[in-house]
Amino acid sequence: ELTEWGTQLEPVIAALGRWAVQSPALPQGDPISIDALILSFRAMFEPNAAAGLDASVELRLRDDTFHAEIRDSRLTIERGSADSPDATVATEPDTLAALVYEGRTLADAIRSGEVNVDGDKAAVKRFLTLFPLPKSWPPT
């Protein structure tokens, strides 16, 4: 976990992440670590996409648990369980990344048994849309 002083760098790191993901040479389909996935959510969060959404979503990724709160078009996401989440999502990081960044449908992932959702599925579907990737630069 970062110190309070270290968290002051988060906007810089997020900006670098948004810049880097535009690379035309960005590898596709590589595994993603849990921490990298959570950091990507912080970097890619689009406040306008969250307008009107007030939700708490708990993410269970292997042995790690995170809780995401979306309130007033703002995202907070931290390690640990939520007190009373609207929904709980249990899956692998690569599956969650595919749902968020690759357009895989939640219904397909649930049907295949790769995702388990307890609670408000509509809140989970909306949560998955809050992290759009910027367009890639064309190859040079």
N, C-alpha and C positions, 0 to 999 in steps of 0.2 A: 504494500500500500504506500502511496505517496504521502509525504508530509504536506502540511498546509502550504509551505513554501514551494514544494515541488508541483502542487496542483496548479500553481500560477502558470505553468508551462502548457497546461492542457489546450488552450486555444491555439498555441503555436503548433503543437503536435497534431491537433485536429486539422489545421490548415495544411500541414505537410502531407497528412494522409489523403485529404481531398485532392491535393495536387498530384500525388504519386499514383492514385488509382486511375488517373487519366492517361497514363503511359500506354502507348500503343504496343509495348512489349510486355505488358503485365501478364504474368503467367495465369492461365485459367485452369481451374480444376485441381489446384494443389490443395493439400489439407491445410486447415487453418487451426491454430491453437485457440483454446477457450479465451485466453486473455486478449489475443489479437482480434477475435470476433467481437468481444465486448468493447474494446477500444474503437473498432470500426463503427459500431453503433453510435458511440459518442461523436465520432467525426462526421458521419454521414447523416445524422439526424436532421430532418427538415421540419422546422417549426410550423410552417404553413400547412404541411400535411397532417399535423396533429391538432389543427384548429377544432375546437369543440370536443375533443376527446379527453376524458378524465378516466384513467384506468390504472390499475396496478397489475402487473404481470410478473409472475415468478418464473424464472428460467432454471431448469435443472439440467445441467450439462455434465454428464458423467458424475463425478463426485463433487462437483462445484454447483453452488446455488447462487443466483443473483436475483435481485428484485429491481424491476423497472417501474418507475412512477412517471406517468404522463399527466401533467396538470398545467393549465394555462399555456399550452403550446410549448412546454418545457419538458425535457427529459432528465431524470436523475436515474442512474443505474449504478447499483452498488452490490458488492458481495454480501451474501446472507439471504435469509428467508424474509418474505413479506409477512406482515402481521395478518392480514386477511385479504389476499389477492383476489381480483376479479377472475383471474384465470391462472392456471399453472401449466407450463409446457415442459415436457420431459423428452429430450432427444440428444443426439450427438451434435457437436459443433458444426461438422460439415453439412449435416442435414438442415440445421437452422440457417446456415449460410446459403444453401441452395434455395430455401424458401424466401429469404430476404433478397438475395442478389441475383439469383438465376431464374426466377419466375416459376419455380416448382410450386404446385398447388398444395395447400394445406390438406385438402380432402384426399389427395393421392398419398401424401406422407402418412396420414392417419390410417388410410386403408391398408397400406403396406406394413403397418406396425412400427414404422420408424419414428413416429411421433405419438405421444399421448397428451391429450389436452383435457384438463379438468376445469370446469367452469365455463365462462363466457367465450364461446368460440368466435363470436363477432368481434370482441375486443382483441383477440389474438390475430384475426385476419387483418384488422386495422393496424395493429402494432407492426405487422410484417411489411406494411407499406410506408413506414415512416423514415426509411433509410435509402432513398434513391441514389444511385451512383451517377456521377457526372459523365457526360459523353467522353469517350476516349479521343485523344488527338490522333489524326491520321498518321499512318507510318510514313517515315521520311525516306 
